[in-house]
Amino acid sequence: MNNTKKGLLGIVAFIVFMLVVSLGYQLITKNYNGAANVNQSNTTEQAAGDFKVKDSEGNIVSLSDFKGKPVVVNFWASWCPPCKQEMPYFNEVYKELGSEVQFMMIDIVDGSRETENTAKAFIKDNEYVFPIFFDSDQSAAIANSIYSIPTTIFIDKDGNIVGTHTGAFTKSDLLAEIDKIR
């Protein structure tokens, strides 16, 4: 085979390779709601899957326990800078709307970087009053396809997910999302 044919074959092979890589990337990222989508909200209308977490007293609590009331589910950790940034807004909004909307501030506990004790100390040190829950086995995060934190899910009183948001909130944006489920 002469050099011209080898060169042409190499170019064709390269083009085919790039098409395969491009299609593969599009396929993989099509439904992924991870770090690449930070500060983006998605509007959906699907039933929220039930999950169980532990409250700060050690009681097991299910998402379904709050059916009939709008629910804001926030996944966070005390070591996460964007989580720390949005926590004061969640606290303020909880104080304003906590009787109308259930807040589930779910700490993702891994047992080393994040423990229940570090989370409780963080909440106490910052004088936050919203209810915290612990996802010690990450089952709630897995059930909700949580790939990065903070991620917030907005669930209406009928148990339908109205929207999700990955990334830190401002107070006004948080209130706007809550208005959609009230």
Secondary structure, DSSP 8 states (H G I E B T S, - for coil): --HHHHHHHHHHHHHHHHHHHHHHHHHHHTT--SGGGTTEEEEEEEE----EEEETTS-EEEGGGGTTS-EEEEEE-TT-HHHHHHHHHHHHHHHHHTTTSEEEEEEE--SSSS-HHHHHHHHHHTT--S-EEEETTSHHHHHTT--SSSEEEEE-TTSEEEEEEES---HHHHHHHHHTT-
